[in-house]
Amino acid sequence: MQSNSSTSTADVSALVGRVARSDRAAFASLYQSTAPKLLGVVLRILNNRAWADEVIQDTYLKIWQKAEQFDAAKASPITWMVSIARNNAIDELRKHPAGRTTNDDELDQMAGRQPTAQDQVEDQQTVTRLNQCIDQLEKERQDMVRLAYLNGWSRDDLASQFGQPVNTVKTWLRRALQDIKGCLES
Amino acid sequence: MSERDDLDLQIAEYVLGTLPADERNALSARRAGDPTLDARILEWEQRLSPLADAVEPVEPGPEVFAKIERALDRDDSNVVALRRQVSRWRWSTALTSVAALILVAVLTFQPQPEKAPESFVAVFQHNDQQPAFLLTVNLNDRQLSIRPVTAEQQPDKSYQLWIKADELGPNPRSVGVLGDQFQIDREALSQYDPSLLRGATFGISVEPPGGSPTGQPTSPAIHGFLYPTGDAPADTSD
């Protein structure tokens, strides 16, 4: 994705604005510059290329339809698109309860997390700030938040992996989210 | 924990993805008609989205975009365009709501040379409440007709038809007040260009007898349902 790493937030915002006016060329450019990111996000959640491709198709159709509702004052364009993709992927994942095998690879992926040379999701400062806030949580809660957000693990998945009752997982997650919010606002 | 905190954490879990399916679906459904909720979801998405930075991009196969383009071509973009018109109406009509309002959005086509004029009609209803209308417009002669689907006359109320288009400024403009039998002057749109009509949104509001006293609809539009129709406008019996 080197070729697209220079696509700035402002560029993506401008493209979404043109898509809102039914500009198919802008839509193609938007797809080119963002689809690899969105597919990465979706594939990590679904672990299944065929499902992921379908979710990506559905996601871009929604982006086409909803572009006019996008409000740059309320969200960055890539966050907005990633959120549509994640929502679709999680909805799809929950339709296949048996289709998701949680495994240690995913935990290893968590452990091996490193700052990436990623381009467009957020500016690096925001990424660093959020990671600092998450790193202040207890280790298990850090992993739970990341496994849920990045890999689409449900409360049940987390409960069995971490050997805790589902209600405890719920409490831990909510406490973690509250702490993250407080930390970001401090 | 306060109720507000509880809702905030429910929203946070929705964004995180761990909300159980029933709660998740309920929140999704509410979101469409609740701008405050939508704004709070966006806030949480913004908070957590830097996590996605850790994900490596994966190049999609060329067939994926080809399928998307085919879907858009197939869709003819009409449903899309219709949704846009509705949202434009919704977001730009800042009016207080008292009476139930029914928004009727109509998308008209230039007829194919060999075919009778076609119309694509959508009916929008407030909170699933009755009544509803179908409105058709023939772009060739700019004749309109309106017919009730489940609409009934309400005592001491009038239905009023509105048009809204970018070219006409930010506010809806009255087309006319419907008569006792839901009739309206078929020529009421003749002053407008077909190109304007093609992009316009139409609304119907419930007003005091004789029409809105303010010159603007007294209630906003919220929800809509599509009623596709292949009927030629006006006098087809069915």
Interface residues (C-beta under 8 A of the other chain):
Chain A: M1 A20 S22 R24 A28 Y31 A35 P36 K37 L39 G40 V41 L43 R44 D53 I56 Q57 Y60 L61 W64 Q65 E68 Q69 K74 A75 S76 I78 T79 W80 V82 S83 R86 N87 I90 D91 R94 R113 T116 Q118 V121 E122 T126 V127 R129 L130 N131 I134 V145 R146 A148 Y149 L150 G152 W153 S154 R155 L158 V169 K170 L173 R174 L177 Q178 I180 K181 L184
Chain B: D5 D8 L9 A12 E13 V15 L16 G17 T18 P20 A21 R24 S28 A39 L42 E45 Q46 R47 L48 S49 P50 L51 A52 D53 A54 V55 E56 P57 V58 E59 P60 G61 V64 F65 K67 I68 E69 A71 L72 S77 V80 A81 R83 R84 S87 R88 W91
